[in-house]
Amino acid sequence: TSERLQLLQPFLAWDGKDYLELPILMKAQGKCTTDHISAAGKWLTYRGHLENISGNLFIGVVNAFTSVVGEGLDITDGATRSFPDIAKRYSQAGVRWCAVGDQNYGEGSSREHAAMEPRYRGAAVIFARSFARIAETNLKKQGIVPLTFADPAMYDVIKELDTITVRDMPPKPDQPVRCYLNQRGGDQIEFQALHTFSKEQVEWFKAGSALNVVRKKVEKAAKAAQAAQAKTK
């Protein structure tokens, strides 16, 4: 019943499929720091409760389509809602989504909630012209795919009702990813996206998170220790 602490289930492992026609929950105009993504202040009260703190997800982001702060279009019914409300509705409906940032997405701090919250609400991919290094790593740790546009001008082409398909999953080190912008009128634009996944980080993605990989290693070590102990008896 706590409002500050929440018992969580592990994030699900990757299902082995490419990401098809992901709706764009938000496209950020200008800076998109960790404070824009996961505001501090009163919200830090809930930093141990992922459901409650996700009530601030993207609340400070300027919508590139409307220049309004913290709200956008909900594709499920066409209504305008706050970004955290849209993310919650998508999550409840089982809709995976992507988001689009501009330069240096996630700058400002190492706040892990800026990656945990979108993952909790169903984010699959974050696109940007560039990422702050720590924010990019944090996204990978939570099982989200951070991708940069091979051609930065692709940011300007993306419209509110477009969707994005991401092929070539899982990411392969040193290889670009094929993506397709599915425009509302039916046209499709192929573009390349780049990533910085290492072999170890690809395993994080496949397992669903870095923590899931650690958990499996701990469980394996514990079983080995039990087996060794049983042999000595």
PyMOL commands that set and color helices and strands:
alter all, ss='L'
color gray80, all
select helices_A, chain A and resi 34-37+41-46+50-56+83-93+113-120+133-141+154-157+199-207+210-232
alter helices_A, ss='H'
color red, helices_A
select strands_A, chain A and resi 19-27+71-73+80-82+97-100+123-128+145-149+163-166+177-182+188-194
alter strands_A, ss='S'
color yellow, strands_A
deselect
rebuild
show_as cartoon
